[in-house]
Amino acid sequence: MAGSTHTVTNQPPPLAQYDVYGADRALTEAVERHLAPELLDEVGSELAALGRSCGSAQLLEWGTLANEHPPRLRTHDRHGRRIDEVDFHPSWYRLLGKGVAAGMTAAWVRPGGHVRRAAAFLMWTQVEAGNGCPLSMTHAAIPALRTDPALAAEWEPRLTSMIYDRELRPAGQKAGALFGMGMTEKQGGSDVRANTTTATPLAEAGTYTLTGHKWFCSAPMSDGFLVLAQAPDGLTCFLVPRVLEDGSRNVFLIQRLKDKLGNRSNASAEVEFDGTWARRVGEEGRGVRTIIEMVAATRLDCVLGSAGLMRQAVAQAIHHCAHREAFGGKLVDKPLMRNVLADLAVESEAATTLALRLAAAYDDGGEQERALLRIAVPAAKYWVTKRCTPLTVEASECLGGNGYVEESGMPRLVRESPLNSIWEGAGNVQALDVLRALQREPAALNAYLQEVGLARGADHRLDAAIKGLLTELADLEGIEARARRVTERLALVLQGSLLIRFAPPEVADAFCASRLGTDAGTVFGTLPHNLALPAIVARATPN
């Protein structure tokens, strides 16, 4: 029996059994703003149910178990036959099944699909980020497959299904399928045109055999993969099924799983192709163009994933400080801690607001919105994912020593936080992609300026930032070396314009003062003291 010295006081209760959706006002307001009115009741009920699941003790425990028991590679069965399978903890399969059932691979075929999926994905990341990889790859494969109507007709119903079937068998025999992706190779990395994997045509039109090595293959337990290889006419996109129609295993040799900093529940593999059967997707020599829409969709998921991690980190920090007492009062009521929490909350809301705006652009699908995405997606991917790591570290510090202990969940958020900045093109790749759009696609810049111009005149700091950005863009000298600076300003101006239009005045004011104005520090917790900090913290409190 515990003695009196073991009485526990002044320790916050776990943040569990709460509605992750309903407690996130920035998210719920964004969904209501971007969805058609006739969808609000249906989607609101759907997301509220998912939000309650995401905040349940059971799902949070599954997320913990999936990370404590990472995937294990089995190259051979007990009889010595090569099988190349990856085993996961049961919690991983349960979570992945719930993610599919929640429609996170079905955005392309549901009304308001991208906004409702974006909200779901942002919440789902807060439960367990690792199984977001196969959900993201499967979702993003659709636009690439649509370059080949026959392939799309065959595979799209499987990939957009809301039924999860984990068994490895021919995809035509399954109620639902998942996709992975293999682009990078050890000698090239982001420079995919340096790929050396070769594709040799077979007698049947559109079929090939592949030979080569992929340095990173995402979600190797999937039913199919989009990969790049060198065909006779150049770099080409291919679909590699895991199991062939006759039931035999395709040649898909998993050499090892990566031992990663974070994202440990998810398998990332090196794979060998050695006479591997594949179908061409799109035309020979146009592999990058074919797969680029898949890359754009996964980049938006990186923004959503980082926004989800940021929201969870902020929620945990505010929850802790609302219950923990020190120096004669609640931490949340201490002016300096309140400044830190408010600053974190502003960053989180800016990320969520931007991410949902981009998802709405996908739903709209119009020429103007597509042009906006061309600049806004890489700019958002660059900036939001880079802000994720300092935010999660600062949020964990709000818990003091407790935040450095695994049981708090904060170390997992910190380890996960750099991932989305690295995946799908690291910072320099995004910044250079923004430059290409600025230089080659005038419609993209016009769409961006029209978007931020909707808030022009509402705040002098935003107006000054827009003017400064235009001056920056007019100076082409050394533009490549300034690409990060330009991309950062594009993202900040866009976030500021959205918050001015849609967020409460206190949030927009804090953002403009600290991110666009001159009254800014270099770390979180340096907001001007005369802002409405209590209102900002109250808005972000998870209750």
N, C-alpha and C positions, 0 to 999 in steps of 0.2 A: 504494500500500500504506500502511495506517495505521501511524503511528509509535507509539513506546512511550507517548507522552502520550495516546493514544486508547484505551488498554486500559480496558475497562469493568469496574469493581468496585463492590460495595456498591449495586447496583441490583436491585430485586426482579424476578423473572421475571413475565411476564404471568399474570394469573389466568385461565387457560383450560384446556381439556381436563379439566374436572372435572364432577362430578355435582351440579348446582345443587339437586336435590331431596334426595339423600342427605346433602349437606353442611349442610342446614338442619334441625337437630333440632327446632326449634320447629314447623316446618311438617310434618315427617314424623309427629311425635307427635300433632299436631292431626288429621291425616288418619286415623291409626289410632284415635284416640279417637272420632271422629264417624261413621265408616263402619260399616255392619253387618259382622260378622265374615266372613260368606260372600263379601264383596266385596273383602276386603283383599288377597288374592293377585293378583287380576286388576288392581285399581286400582293397587296398589303397583308391579307390573311396568310398567304403562302410564306412571305418573308418573316412575318411574326412567328409562325410555327417553327421555321428554321432557326430564328433568333433564339427562341426558347430552348431548342435542342443544342445550339452552339453554347449556350450558357449553362447547360446541365452538367452536374457533377459526373455523370456517366461518360459523356463524350469527352470531357476534359481529361478524365482518367484514361480513356482510349488513346488520346493524343500523347499523354505521358508514356504509356506503355509502348506505343509504336516507336517512340524515340529511344526508350531505354533498351529496346530489343531490335537493333537495326537489321536490315535484310541480309540474307546469307546466300551465297552462290553455291549451287550444286552443279558441277560440270558433268558428273556421271551418276548413273543410278547404281544400285548395289550389285548389279550384274556386270558392270563395266561399260554399259552403253552410254554414249555421249548424249546428254539431255539438255544441258545449258539452261537450267531453270533457276529462278530466284525465289526463295522462300521468305515470306514476311510474317510478322507477328499477326495473330488473328485480329487484333485491333486495327491494323492497317486495312485489312480487307473490309472490316465493318465500316470504317470511315469512308473508304473509297466507294462502297456500295451506296452509302447515304448521300455522298456527293453527286453521284450519277443520278440517283433517284430525285434529287433536288433540282435537276435540270441544268447542271453546270456544264454539260456538253451539248445542250439542246437550244442554245441561243438563236441559231440561224433559222429555226423553224417555229419559233413561238412569237406571238405578238409582244412587242416591247421586249424582245428576248435579250438584248444586250444590256439594257438597264437592269432588268430583274436578275440576270445572271451576274452582272457586276456587283450588285448589292450582296448577292449570295456568296460570291467568291471572296469578297472583302471580309464577310463574317467568317467564312469557312477557314480562311487563313489564320484567324485568331484561335481556332481549335487546334489545328495541326497543319503546318504549312507544307510538309513534305508531299502529301498526296495531292496537293494542288498541281504538281507537275504533270501526271497523266491526264488530269482533268483539263489542264491548259492545252497540252499538245493535241488532245482529241478535238477540243473545241476549235483550235486554230487550224487544223488540217483541212477543214471544209472549203475555204476559199481557194486553196491550192488544188484540191481535187476537182473543183468546179471548172478548171481550165480544160478538163476532159469530161464531157457530158456522160460518156459511157461509164467511166470510173465513178463519177459522182452518183449516178443512178444506182450503182451496185453498192457503194460503201456508205453513202451519206445516211441512209436509214439506220444503219448499224451504229454509226458514230453519234447520231443525235438521239438514239434510244435512251430511255430513262431506266433501263434494266441493266444491271451489272452482272456479267457472266465471266467469272475468273478462269474457267477451264480453257486449256490450250487445245483447241480443235479448229477445224476449218471455219473461217469467219461466216460462211454461208449457212452454217448450222447453229449459229448463235443468235440470241435475241438482242445482243448489244456487243459492241467491240470498242476497244481503246487503241489509240495511236501514240507512238513515240516519234522521235526525230533523231537523225544522225547527220550532222553537217560538218563538224570540225574534225580535222586530222592533226596528228602531232606536229607535222612540219609546217602547218599553215595557220591553225587557230582561226581567227576571224577572217583571215584572207582565204576564203573558200575557193577562190580560183586557183590556188596552189594545190588543191586536192589531187591526189594521185590514184585514188580508187578508180578502176577502169570498168567500163560497161561494154560487153561484147554482144552484138545482136544475135538473136536466135532466128530460126526459120519463121516462126510465128510472128507476124507483124506486131511491133510494140513490146516484145519481150526480149529480155537480155539476161546474161549472167554477169554478176558483179564479183570483182576480186580486189580486196584492199582492206584497210584498217581504219576504224573510226575511233578517235581519241576520246570523244564524249558522245555517248548514245543515251538519250533520256528515256526513262521508263522501259527498260529492256524486257519486262514481262508482258508487254502489250501485244496486240493481235497483228499490228502492222506498223510500218515505219516509213516516213518520207526521208529519203537520203539523196545526197548529191554524188554524182560520179561522172567521170570523163567518158563520154560516148564519142564515136567517130567525128561528129560535128561539134564537139565541145561539151562544156559542163551542163549536165542535164539532171532533172529531178526524176526520181524513181519511187515506186511503191514496192516495199519489200514485205510480203506477208510472212508471219511467223510460222504458220502451218499452211501447207499447200492443199489444194482442193481434194487430192486423193487421200488426205489424212496424214501424209508423211511430213516430218519436220523439215523446214527449209534450212539451208546451211547458215546458221546464225551462231557463231562461236563466241561466247562470252568469256573473254580472257581474264578479266578481273573487275571487281567493283571498286569505285573510287572511295578512299577513306577521307571524308570531307570535314571541313570545319563545322558546318551546321547542316541542316536539311538531311539529318542522318537517317530518318525513317525511309527516305526515298532512295532508290537504287539508280546510280549513274554508272555507266559501264564503258569499258573498252570492248569493242567487238570486231571480229574478223569475218569478212566475206570471202568465200573460196568456192567459186562456182555457184553463188547464191542467185536464185531465180528472182527476177524483178520485172515489173511492168513500168513502162515509161509514162510519166505524167507531163503533159505539155510537149512542146517541140524540143528536138535535140538542139543543144547549144543555148537554150533559154532557161536553164535551171534556176538561176538566181531570180529572174523575172517571175518564174512560176511559183517559187517558194516564198517570194517577198511578202505576199499578203499573209502567209502563215506567220512569218517573222513579226509583222506589224501587230497581229493579234496577240502573239505571246508577249510582245513588248508592253502592250496595254495591261496584260495580266501581271507583268512585273510591277507596274504602277499600282494596280489594285492590291497585289500582294503586300507591297511595302506600306500602302495606306492601311491595310488591315493590321499589320504588325505594329504600326505607329499607334493606331487606335487602341489596341490591346495594351500596349505599354503605358499609354496615357491613362486608360481606365484603371489599370493596376496601381499606378502611382497616386492618382486622386483618391481611389478607394482606401489605400493604405493611410494616406495623410488625413483623410476624413475620420479615421478611427484611432489613429495613434496620437498619444499625448506626449508633449515634451515641453519643458521650461514653462509649465503652468497653463498649458492650453493645447487645443488641437493643432496639429501641424498645419492643417489646411488654412487655419486662421492667422498663421504667422506671415507678416507682410512679405518677407523674402521668399519663403517657400511658396506662397501664393503667386508671386511673380514667376517663379520657375514653372509651376503647374499651368498658369495661364499661357505662358510662352509655348510650352509643349502642346497645349490644347489648340492654339492658333495654327501651329504647324500641321497638326493632325487634320484639322478641319479644312485647311487649304488643300491638302493632299486628297482628301475624300471628295471635295467639291470639284476639283479638276478631273479626277478619275471618272466620276459619274457623268460629267459633261462630255468627255470623250466617248464613253459608252453610248450616250444619247446620239452622238454624231454617227455612230455605226448604225443605230436603228433608223435614223433619218435617211441615210444613204444617198442624199442629193449631192450634186456636183460641188456645191459650196462647202458642204460638210466634209466631203472626201478631201478637198483641197486643204481644209483646216487640219485634218488629221495628219496630212503629210508632214507638216512642221510640228504640230502640237504633240503627237505621239512620241517622237524621239526626244523632244525637249522635255516633256514630262517624265519620260523614262530616265533621262539623264538626271534631272533635278530631284524628283521625289525619291528615287531609290538612293541617291546620295545623302539625302537628309535623314534617311531611316536609321542609319547607324548611330550618329550622334544623339538622335532623339531617344533611342532605346537605351543607350548607355546612361544618359542623364535621368531617364525615368527610373532605371534600376537604382541609381544613386538616391532617389527620393525614398527608397525603402531602407537605406542605410546598409548595414551588414546583411540584413535579411535578403536584400536584392542580389547579393553575391552568392547565395546558397541555392542549389539546384531546386529544392522543394518549392521555392517561390515562383518558379517558371520564368523568371526574368533572364537567367543565363541562356535559356533556349532561345528567347527572343533576340538577345544580343548576338548569339552565334548565327542566327538566321538572317540578321539584318543586312549583311553585305551581299547576300546572294543575288538579289534582283538587280543590283548594280552591275554585277559581273556577267550574269546569264544574258543570252540573246543580244550580245554586243555590249562591251564595257563602255565606260564614259567617253573615251575618245571616239569610238565608233559612232555613238549617238551624236556627238557634237559635229563630226564630219558629215553625218547624214543630214543634219540640219543645214549645214552649209550648202550641200548639194541641192537641197530643196530651194534654198534662197536664191541660188545662182541659176538653176535650170527651170524652175517652175514658178513663174511670177504669180500665178493664180493662188499658190499656197500662201505667199506673203500677203496678198490682197485679202484672202479669207481671214488670216490671222488679224490683220489690222482692223478689218470690219468687226471682228468679234470683240477685241479689246476696246474698240471705239464706242461700243454700246454703253460703256461706263464713263466715257470721257466727259469731263466737266463736273463730275460728282465729287472728286477729291483732287486737290492741287498736287498732292504727292504722286498720284497715279499719272496725272497729266505731265508732270515733269519727267517721270520715268519713261513714258511713251516718247516724249521729245528726245530724251537722252538715247533711247534705243534706236530711234531713226537716225540720229547723228552717228551712232556706232555702226549702223548698217551702211551708211553712205560712204564710210571710209574703208576701202578695200585693201589698203596696205597692211600686210602681215595678217590677213584675215584668218588664215589657217591656224596660226599660233594663238589667235584670240578666240578660237571657236568655242572653247569652254565658257569664256566670259559672255559671249553673245548668247549662247544657249541658256545659260543661267538667267540672263536678263529677260529673254523671251518667256521662260517659264514663270518667273516672278511677276512680270507684268500681266500675264494671262491669269495667274492665280489672284492677283490683286483685283483685276477687273471683275472676276467672277464673285469674289467675296463682297465687293462693293454692291453688286447687283443683287446678291442672294443671301448673304449672311447678315446677322444682326449688326447694327452699327458699331457696337463695342468690339466685335471680332474684326470687322473690316478696318476700323480705326487702328487697332493694335497691329494688324498686318502692315498697313501702309506706313505707320510710324516706324516700325522696326525693320521692315524688309525693303521698302521703297524710299523712305525718307532718310534723313541724315542722323536721326536719333537711334542708333542701333549699336548693340554690342556684338561681340564675336562668339559668345556662348549663350545658351538658354538661360533665362532668368534675368535678362537685362532690359526688359520693357520699361518705358517711361512710367514712373510711379503714379502719375495722375490719371492713368487709364482706368477703365471700369473692370479691373482685374477680378473682383469677386463674381461679377456676372458671367465672365468668360469661364471661370472655373465651374460655376454652378451649371452652366450649359453642358459642359463636358462630363459632369459627374455621372457615373453609371448606376442610376437608380430608377 
